[in-house]
Amino acid sequence: ARQLWEDIAESAWKTGDPGVVFMDRVWETAPNPQLGKIATSNPCGEEFLENYGNCCLGSINLDNHLGVYGLDWDGLEQTIRTAVRFLDDVIEVNSFPLPKLREVNLATRRIGLGYMGWADALVRLGLPYDSPEAQALARELGGFVERIAWDESHNLAVERGPFPEYENS
């Protein structure tokens, strides 16, 4: 078992693969357990979904939010808020190949918002990738994106009502 574990870790490190997943942990942290036990992930393995679930994904280009003095936090906030609304709207207008897909996706309204261009942003800011300053900025940026996205999601719920499975999530 020890050798197998070391082989898995070595292989994951060499390929940049996330490694192994423990299904008991997936089931423990499932956001919608009322929809049934999660059986698998998407093809890339980064997202575990209930049957017929999907996640509407979007990325913010950090290059569009870099100025002379660093990140344009105000502009980034507006982009995050717009992106949350855009991704939610995509769920509404999306065409699904099966009625059950539409039903589950309208009930959960799952979105995923991230950012791209991190390494390029660090180069433009003159920060080494592994520097304490870059690590601090990564924590600040991640927390900022999360906070603003959750806030805008709350605003959507106030305006449109919470998604149907909210109370059971």
C-alpha positions as CSV (number, residue, x, y, z in Angstrom):
1,A,0.0,0.0,0.0
2,R,2.8,2.4,0.8
3,Q,4.5,1.8,-2.5
4,L,1.2,2.3,-4.4
5,W,0.6,5.5,-2.5
6,E,4.1,6.8,-3.4
7,D,3.6,5.8,-7.0
8,I,0.3,7.7,-7.2
9,A,1.8,10.8,-5.6
10,E,4.9,10.7,-7.9
11,S,2.7,10.3,-11.0
12,A,0.4,13.2,-9.9
13,W,3.4,15.4,-9.3
14,K,5.0,14.6,-12.6
15,T,1.8,15.3,-14.6
16,G,0.3,18.1,-12.6
17,D,-2.7,15.8,-11.9
18,P,-4.7,16.5,-8.8
19,G,-4.0,13.0,-7.5
20,V,-6.6,10.8,-5.9
21,V,-10.1,11.5,-4.7
22,F,-11.7,9.8,-1.6
23,M,-15.4,9.3,-2.4
24,D,-16.4,9.4,1.3
25,R,-15.1,12.9,1.4
26,V,-17.0,13.8,-1.8
27,W,-20.2,12.5,-0.2
28,E,-19.5,14.3,3.1
29,T,-19.2,17.7,1.3
30,A,-21.9,17.3,-1.4
31,P,-23.7,20.6,-1.7
32,N,-27.0,18.9,-2.7
33,P,-27.2,15.5,-0.9
34,Q,-30.9,15.5,-1.2
35,L,-30.5,14.9,-4.9
36,G,-28.8,11.5,-4.4
37,K,-25.3,10.2,-3.9
38,I,-22.7,11.5,-6.2
39,A,-21.4,8.6,-8.4
40,T,-18.7,10.3,-10.5
41,S,-17.0,13.4,-11.7
42,N,-16.9,15.3,-14.9
43,P,-14.4,14.0,-17.5
44,C,-11.5,16.1,-16.1
45,G,-12.2,15.0,-12.5
46,E,-12.3,18.5,-10.9
47,E,-16.1,18.7,-10.4
48,F,-18.3,16.1,-8.7
49,L,-21.9,16.5,-9.6
50,E,-25.2,14.9,-8.8
51,N,-26.8,12.9,-11.5
52,Y,-27.8,15.2,-14.4
53,G,-26.0,18.1,-12.8
54,N,-23.6,20.5,-14.5
55,C,-21.7,23.6,-13.6
56,C,-21.7,26.7,-15.8
57,L,-18.1,27.9,-15.7
58,G,-16.5,31.2,-16.5
59,S,-13.1,32.8,-16.1
60,I,-12.1,36.4,-15.5
61,N,-9.0,37.5,-17.4
62,L,-6.8,39.2,-14.8
63,D,-4.9,41.0,-17.6
64,N,-7.9,43.2,-18.1
65,H,-7.7,44.3,-14.4
66,L,-4.0,45.2,-14.1
67,G,-3.0,48.8,-13.9
68,V,0.2,50.7,-13.2
69,Y,-0.3,50.3,-9.5
70,G,-1.4,46.7,-9.4
71,L,-4.9,45.2,-9.5
72,D,-7.8,47.4,-10.2
73,W,-10.0,46.1,-7.4
74,D,-13.0,48.3,-8.3
75,G,-13.0,47.2,-11.9
76,L,-12.5,43.6,-10.8
77,E,-15.5,43.8,-8.5
78,Q,-17.7,45.0,-11.3
79,T,-16.5,42.2,-13.6
80,I,-17.2,39.6,-10.9
81,R,-20.7,40.9,-10.3
82,T,-21.4,40.9,-14.0
83,A,-20.0,37.4,-14.5
84,V,-22.1,36.0,-11.7
85,R,-25.2,37.4,-13.4
86,F,-24.1,36.3,-16.8
87,L,-23.4,32.7,-15.7
88,D,-26.8,32.5,-14.0
89,D,-28.5,33.9,-17.1
90,V,-26.7,31.3,-19.2
91,I,-28.3,28.5,-17.1
92,E,-31.7,30.1,-18.0
93,V,-31.2,30.2,-21.7
94,N,-29.1,27.1,-22.1
95,S,-30.5,24.3,-24.3
96,F,-30.3,20.9,-22.7
97,P,-30.4,17.6,-24.7
98,L,-32.5,15.9,-22.0
99,P,-35.4,17.3,-20.0
100,K,-33.9,15.9,-16.7
101,L,-30.7,17.9,-17.3
102,R,-32.8,21.1,-17.6
103,E,-34.8,20.2,-14.5
104,V,-31.7,19.6,-12.3
105,N,-29.8,22.5,-13.6
106,L,-32.6,25.0,-13.0
107,A,-33.1,23.5,-9.5
108,T,-29.5,23.9,-8.5
109,R,-28.3,26.8,-10.7
110,R,-24.6,25.9,-10.1
111,I,-22.0,28.3,-11.4
112,G,-18.2,28.3,-11.1
113,L,-16.3,31.5,-11.5
114,G,-12.5,31.6,-11.6
115,Y,-9.7,33.7,-13.1
116,M,-7.0,33.1,-15.7
117,G,-3.7,34.8,-16.4
118,W,-2.3,34.5,-12.9
119,A,1.3,33.8,-14.0
120,D,1.2,36.6,-16.5
121,A,-0.2,39.0,-13.9
122,L,2.7,38.1,-11.5
123,V,5.2,38.8,-14.3
124,R,3.6,42.2,-15.0
125,L,3.6,42.9,-11.3
126,G,7.3,41.9,-10.9
127,L,6.5,39.2,-8.4
128,P,8.2,35.7,-8.4
129,Y,5.6,33.0,-8.5
130,D,6.7,31.4,-5.2
131,S,7.3,34.6,-3.3
132,P,5.6,35.5,-0.1
133,E,4.1,38.5,-1.8
134,A,2.6,36.4,-4.6
135,Q,1.2,34.0,-2.1
136,A,-0.3,36.8,-0.1
137,L,-1.8,38.3,-3.3
138,A,-3.2,34.9,-4.2
139,R,-5.0,34.6,-0.9
140,E,-6.3,38.2,-1.2
141,L,-7.5,37.7,-4.7
142,G,-9.1,34.3,-4.1
143,G,-10.9,35.7,-1.0
144,F,-12.0,38.8,-2.9
145,V,-13.4,36.8,-5.8
146,E,-15.2,34.5,-3.4
147,R,-16.7,37.3,-1.3
148,I,-17.9,39.4,-4.2
149,A,-19.3,36.4,-6.0
150,W,-21.3,35.2,-3.0
151,D,-22.5,38.7,-2.4
152,E,-23.8,39.0,-6.0
153,S,-25.3,35.6,-5.7
154,H,-27.2,36.8,-2.6
155,N,-28.3,39.9,-4.6
156,L,-29.7,37.6,-7.3
157,A,-31.6,35.6,-4.7
158,V,-33.1,38.8,-3.2
159,E,-34.2,39.9,-6.7
160,R,-35.2,36.6,-8.3
161,G,-35.7,34.3,-5.3
162,P,-33.3,31.6,-4.2
163,F,-32.8,28.6,-6.5
164,P,-35.4,25.8,-5.8
165,E,-33.0,23.4,-4.0
166,Y,-31.5,26.2,-1.8
167,E,-33.2,25.2,1.4
168,N,-32.0,21.6,1.1
169,S,-28.5,22.5,0.1
